[in-house]
């Protein structure tokens, strides 16, 4: 059996990378929503960061990125 041509292998890997990127994006969204739930429960971003053992800026950036993404999706659906 001949090995798969290199062009086909590249196409296969491109499809796989696209799937992985979509999965990673969905995971980041779920994580950010969980962080927001933590803020609602504990009171502040700093409290969530302390609880998770990460910097407050990491928590803040995740939440802000998620909120910007949600806002842009909402704007796209109202146009």
DSSP file (Angstrom, degrees, kcal/mol; ACC not computed):
  #  RESIDUE AA STRUCTURE BP1 BP2  ACC     N-H-->O    O-->H-N    N-H-->O    O-->H-N    TCO  KAPPA ALPHA  PHI   PSI    X-CA   Y-CA   Z-CA
    1    1 A X              0   0    0      0, 0.0     2,-0.2     0, 0.0     0, 0.0   0.000 360.0 360.0 360.0 130.2    0.0    0.0    0.0
    2    2 A X        -     0   0    0      1,-0.1     3,-0.1     3,-0.0     2,-0.0  -0.485 360.0-106.4 -75.8 144.4    1.4    3.4   -1.0
    3    3 A X        -     0   0    0     -2,-0.2    -1,-0.1     1,-0.1     3,-0.1  -0.334  45.9 -89.1 -66.2 154.7    1.6    6.1    1.6
    4    4 A X        -     0   0    0      1,-0.1    -1,-0.1     2,-0.1     5,-0.1  -0.387  51.8 -99.8 -63.1 137.7   -0.9    8.9    1.5
    5    5 A X     >  -     0   0    0      1,-0.1     4,-2.1    -3,-0.1     3,-0.3  -0.252  29.0-118.0 -59.4 148.8    0.3   11.8   -0.7
    6    6 A X  H  > S+     0   0    0      1,-0.2     4,-2.4     2,-0.2     5,-0.2   0.843 112.6  56.4 -60.9 -35.7    1.7   14.7    1.2
    7    7 A X  H  > S+     0   0    0      1,-0.2     4,-2.2     2,-0.2    -1,-0.2   0.905 108.5  47.7 -63.4 -40.3   -0.9   17.1   -0.1
    8    8 A X  H  > S+     0   0    0     -3,-0.3     4,-2.5     2,-0.2    -1,-0.2   0.889 110.4  52.0 -66.6 -39.0   -3.7   14.9    1.3
    9    9 A X  H  X S+     0   0    0     -4,-2.1     4,-2.4     2,-0.2    -2,-0.2   0.903 109.4  49.7 -64.4 -40.2   -1.9   14.6    4.6
   10   10 A X  H  X S+     0   0    0     -4,-2.4     4,-2.6     2,-0.2    -2,-0.2   0.927 110.9  49.5 -63.5 -44.3   -1.6   18.3    4.9
   11   11 A X  H  X S+     0   0    0     -4,-2.2     4,-2.2     1,-0.2    -2,-0.2   0.912 110.6  50.6 -60.6 -42.9   -5.3   18.7    4.1
   12   12 A X  H  X S+     0   0    0     -4,-2.5     4,-2.2     1,-0.2    -1,-0.2   0.922 112.0  46.7 -60.3 -44.6   -6.2   16.1    6.7
   13   13 A X  H  X S+     0   0    0     -4,-2.4     4,-2.8     2,-0.2    -2,-0.2   0.868 108.9  55.0 -68.4 -36.1   -4.0   17.9    9.3
   14   14 A X  H  X S+     0   0    0     -4,-2.6     4,-2.1     2,-0.2    -1,-0.2   0.918 109.3  47.7 -61.8 -42.4   -5.6   21.2    8.4
   15   15 A X  H  X S+     0   0    0     -4,-2.2     4,-2.1     2,-0.2    -2,-0.2   0.916 112.3  49.4 -63.4 -42.9   -9.1   19.8    9.1
   16   16 A X  H  X S+     0   0    0     -4,-2.2     4,-2.6     1,-0.2    -2,-0.2   0.914 109.6  51.1 -63.2 -43.4   -7.9   18.3   12.4
   17   17 A X  H  X S+     0   0    0     -4,-2.8     4,-2.6     1,-0.2    -1,-0.2   0.890 108.6  52.1 -62.0 -39.0   -6.4   21.6   13.5
   18   18 A X  H  X S+     0   0    0     -4,-2.1     4,-2.1     2,-0.2    -1,-0.2   0.919 110.6  47.9 -62.7 -43.4   -9.6   23.4   12.7
   19   19 A X  H  X S+     0   0    0     -4,-2.1     4,-2.4     2,-0.2    -2,-0.2   0.920 112.3  49.2 -62.4 -43.7  -11.6   20.9   14.8
   20   20 A X  H  X S+     0   0    0     -4,-2.6     4,-2.7     1,-0.2    -2,-0.2   0.897 109.4  51.9 -64.1 -40.5   -9.1   21.3   17.6
   21   21 A X  H  X S+     0   0    0     -4,-2.6     4,-2.3     2,-0.2    -1,-0.2   0.901 110.0  49.2 -62.3 -40.6   -9.3   25.1   17.5
   22   22 A X  H  X S+     0   0    0     -4,-2.1     4,-2.3     2,-0.2    -2,-0.2   0.911 112.4  47.9 -64.9 -42.2  -13.1   24.9   17.6
   23   23 A X  H  X S+     0   0    0     -4,-2.4     4,-2.3     2,-0.2    -2,-0.2   0.909 112.0  49.3 -64.1 -42.1  -12.9   22.6   20.6
   24   24 A X  H  X S+     0   0    0     -4,-2.7     4,-2.4     2,-0.2    -2,-0.2   0.896 111.1  50.1 -65.0 -39.8  -10.4   24.8   22.4
   25   25 A X  H  X S+     0   0    0     -4,-2.3     4,-2.0     2,-0.2    -2,-0.2   0.920 111.2  47.8 -64.4 -44.1  -12.5   27.9   21.8
   26   26 A X  H  X S+     0   0    0     -4,-2.3     4,-2.2     1,-0.2    -2,-0.2   0.890 111.8  50.9 -63.9 -39.0  -15.6   26.2   23.2
   27   27 A X  H  X S+     0   0    0     -4,-2.3     4,-2.5     2,-0.2    -2,-0.2   0.907 108.4  51.3 -65.0 -42.0  -13.6   25.0   26.2
   28   28 A X  H  X S+     0   0    0     -4,-2.4     4,-2.5     1,-0.2    -1,-0.2   0.880 109.4  51.6 -62.5 -38.0  -12.4   28.6   26.8
   29   29 A X  H  X S+     0   0    0     -4,-2.0     4,-2.3     2,-0.2    -2,-0.2   0.932 110.9  46.6 -63.8 -45.9  -15.9   29.9   26.7
   30   30 A X  H  X S+     0   0    0     -4,-2.2     4,-2.1     1,-0.2    -2,-0.2   0.893 112.6  50.7 -63.8 -39.2  -17.1   27.3   29.2
   31   31 A X  H  X S+     0   0    0     -4,-2.5     4,-2.4     2,-0.2    -2,-0.2   0.925 110.0  49.3 -64.3 -45.1  -14.2   28.1   31.5
   32   32 A X  H  X S+     0   0    0     -4,-2.5     4,-2.4     1,-0.2    -2,-0.2   0.891 109.9  51.5 -63.1 -39.0  -14.9   31.8   31.4
   33   33 A X  H  X S+     0   0    0     -4,-2.3     4,-2.2     2,-0.2    -1,-0.2   0.900 109.5  50.5 -64.4 -38.9  -18.5   31.2   32.2
   34   34 A X  H  X S+     0   0    0     -4,-2.1     4,-2.1     2,-0.2    -2,-0.2   0.888 108.5  52.4 -64.8 -38.5  -17.4   29.1   35.2
   35   35 A X  H  X S+     0   0    0     -4,-2.4     4,-2.3     2,-0.2    -2,-0.2   0.912 108.6  50.5 -62.8 -41.4  -15.1   31.9   36.3
   36   36 A X  H  X S+     0   0    0     -4,-2.4     4,-2.4     2,-0.2    -2,-0.2   0.898 108.3  52.2 -62.0 -40.1  -18.1   34.3   36.1
   37   37 A X  H  X S+     0   0    0     -4,-2.2     4,-1.9     1,-0.2    -1,-0.2   0.893 108.4  51.9 -61.5 -38.8  -20.1   31.9   38.2
   38   38 A X  H  X S+     0   0    0     -4,-2.1     4,-3.5     2,-0.2     5,-0.4   0.894 107.6  51.2 -64.0 -40.5  -17.2   31.9   40.7
   39   39 A X  H  X S+     0   0    0     -4,-2.3     4,-2.4     1,-0.2    -2,-0.2   0.914 109.6  50.7 -62.5 -41.9  -17.3   35.7   40.8
   40   40 A X  H  < S+     0   0    0     -4,-2.4    -1,-0.2     1,-0.2    -2,-0.2   0.877 117.6  40.0 -62.3 -36.7  -21.0   35.6   41.4
   41   41 A X  H  < S+     0   0    0     -4,-1.9    -2,-0.2    -5,-0.2    -1,-0.2   0.920 126.6  30.8 -78.4 -45.4  -20.5   33.1   44.3
   42   42 A X  H  < S-     0   0    0     -4,-3.5    -3,-0.2    -5,-0.1    -2,-0.2   0.731 101.8-124.1 -92.4 -23.5  -17.3   34.6   45.9
   43   43 A X  S  < S+     0   0    0     -4,-2.4     2,-0.3    -5,-0.4    -4,-0.1  -0.130  74.1  42.2 113.6 -39.7  -17.8   38.2   45.1
   44   44 A X  S  > S-     0   0    0     -6,-0.2     4,-1.7     1,-0.1     5,-0.1  -0.941  72.8-118.9-141.0 161.7  -14.8   39.4   43.2
   45   45 A X  H  > S+     0   0    0     -2,-0.3     4,-2.7     1,-0.2     5,-0.2   0.889 116.5  56.1 -62.2 -39.9  -12.4   38.4   40.5
   46   46 A X  H  > S+     0   0    0      1,-0.2     4,-2.6     2,-0.2    -1,-0.2   0.885 104.6  52.0 -61.8 -38.6   -9.6   38.5   43.1
   47   47 A X  H  > S+     0   0    0      2,-0.2     4,-2.3     1,-0.2    -1,-0.2   0.907 111.0  47.2 -64.4 -41.0  -11.4   36.1   45.3
   48   48 A X  H  X S+     0   0    0     -4,-1.7     4,-2.3     2,-0.2    -2,-0.2   0.925 111.6  51.1 -64.7 -44.0  -11.8   33.7   42.4
   49   49 A X  H  X>S+     0   0    0     -4,-2.7     5,-2.2     1,-0.2     4,-1.5   0.924 111.0  47.5 -60.3 -45.3   -8.1   34.1   41.5
   50   50 A X  H  <5S+     0   0    0     -4,-2.6    -1,-0.2     1,-0.2     3,-0.2   0.918 111.5  51.4 -61.5 -42.8   -7.0   33.4   45.1
   51   51 A X  H  <5S+     0   0    0     -4,-2.3    -1,-0.2     1,-0.2    -2,-0.2   0.874 116.7  39.5 -61.7 -38.0   -9.3   30.3   45.2
   52   52 A X  H  <5S-     0   0    0     -4,-2.3    -1,-0.2    -5,-0.1    -2,-0.2   0.594 109.3-121.1 -89.5 -12.2   -7.9   28.9   41.9
   53   53 A X  T  <5S+     0   0    0     -4,-1.5     2,-0.3     1,-0.3    -3,-0.2   0.833  73.5 113.7  75.6  32.6   -4.3   29.9   42.7
   54   54 A X  S   <S-     0   0    0     -5,-2.2    -1,-0.3    -6,-0.2    -2,-0.1  -0.804  73.8 -83.9-126.9 170.1   -3.9   32.1   39.6
   55   55 A X     >  -     0   0    0     -2,-0.3     4,-1.5     1,-0.1     3,-0.3  -0.409  30.9-126.0 -73.8 151.8   -3.4   35.8   39.1
   56   56 A X  H  > S+     0   0    0      1,-0.2     4,-2.9     2,-0.2     5,-0.2   0.826 110.6  60.4 -66.5 -28.7   -6.4   38.1   39.1
   57   57 A X  H  > S+     0   0    0      2,-0.2     4,-2.8     1,-0.2    -1,-0.2   0.871 101.5  52.7 -67.1 -34.2   -5.3   39.4   35.7
   58   58 A X  H  > S+     0   0    0     -3,-0.3     4,-1.9     2,-0.2    -1,-0.2   0.923 113.0  43.7 -64.7 -43.1   -5.5   35.9   34.2
   59   59 A X  H  X S+     0   0    0     -4,-1.5     4,-2.3     2,-0.2    -2,-0.2   0.935 114.9  49.6 -65.4 -46.2   -9.1   35.6   35.5
   60   60 A X  H  X S+     0   0    0     -4,-2.9     4,-2.8     1,-0.2     5,-0.2   0.912 110.7  49.2 -60.4 -45.4  -10.0   39.1   34.3
   61   61 A X  H  X S+     0   0    0     -4,-2.8     4,-2.6     1,-0.2     5,-0.2   0.905 110.6  50.5 -63.1 -41.7   -8.5   38.6   30.8
   62   62 A X  H  X S+     0   0    0     -4,-1.9     4,-2.0    -5,-0.2    -1,-0.2   0.929 113.7  44.8 -61.4 -45.3  -10.4   35.3   30.4
   63   63 A X  H  X S+     0   0    0     -4,-2.3     4,-2.7     2,-0.2    -2,-0.2   0.931 114.1  48.4 -66.1 -45.8  -13.7   36.9   31.4
   64   64 A X  H  X S+     0   0    0     -4,-2.8     4,-2.6     2,-0.2     5,-0.2   0.902 110.7  50.7 -63.3 -41.2  -13.2   40.0   29.3
   65   65 A X  H  X S+     0   0    0     -4,-2.6     4,-2.2    -5,-0.2    -1,-0.2   0.925 112.3  47.7 -61.2 -43.7  -12.3   38.0   26.2
   66   66 A X  H  X S+     0   0    0     -4,-2.0     4,-2.6    -5,-0.2    -2,-0.2   0.915 111.9  49.2 -62.8 -44.7  -15.4   35.9   26.7
   67   67 A X  H  X S+     0   0    0     -4,-2.7     4,-2.4     1,-0.2    -2,-0.2   0.883 110.8  50.0 -66.0 -38.1  -17.6   38.9   27.2
   68   68 A X  H  X S+     0   0    0     -4,-2.6     4,-2.5     2,-0.2    -1,-0.2   0.910 111.3  49.8 -63.8 -41.3  -16.2   40.6   24.1
   69   69 A X  H  X S+     0   0    0     -4,-2.2     4,-2.1    -5,-0.2    -2,-0.2   0.929 111.7  47.5 -63.6 -45.0  -16.8   37.5   22.1
   70   70 A X  H  X S+     0   0    0     -4,-2.6     4,-2.2     1,-0.2    -1,-0.2   0.906 112.3  50.2 -61.9 -41.8  -20.4   37.2   23.3
   71   71 A X  H  X S+     0   0    0     -4,-2.4     4,-2.5     1,-0.2    -2,-0.2   0.898 110.6  48.8 -65.2 -40.5  -21.1   40.9   22.6
   72   72 A X  H  X S+     0   0    0     -4,-2.5     4,-2.0     2,-0.2    -1,-0.2   0.868 111.5  49.7 -69.5 -34.2  -19.7   40.6   19.0
   73   73 A X  H  X S+     0   0    0     -4,-2.1     4,-1.5     2,-0.2    -2,-0.2   0.889 111.4  49.2 -68.1 -38.4  -21.8   37.5   18.4
   74   74 A X  H  X S+     0   0    0     -4,-2.2     4,-1.1     2,-0.2    -2,-0.2   0.915 111.1  49.4 -66.2 -42.7  -24.9   39.4   19.7
   75   75 A X  H  X S+     0   0    0     -4,-2.5     4,-0.7     1,-0.2     3,-0.3   0.876 108.5  54.1 -62.6 -37.8  -24.1   42.3   17.5
   76   76 A X  H  < S+     0   0    0     -4,-2.0     3,-0.3     1,-0.2    -1,-0.2   0.834 108.4  48.9 -67.0 -32.2  -23.7   40.0   14.5
   77   77 A X  H  < S+     0   0    0     -4,-1.5    -1,-0.2     1,-0.2    -2,-0.2   0.712 108.8  53.0 -81.6 -19.5  -27.1   38.5   15.0
   78   78 A X  H  <        0   0    0     -4,-1.1    -1,-0.2    -3,-0.3    -2,-0.2   0.529 360.0 360.0 -92.4  -5.7  -28.9   41.9   15.4
   79   79 A X     <        0   0    0     -4,-0.7    -1,-0.2    -3,-0.3    -2,-0.1   0.464 360.0 360.0 -83.6 360.0  -27.6   43.3   12.1
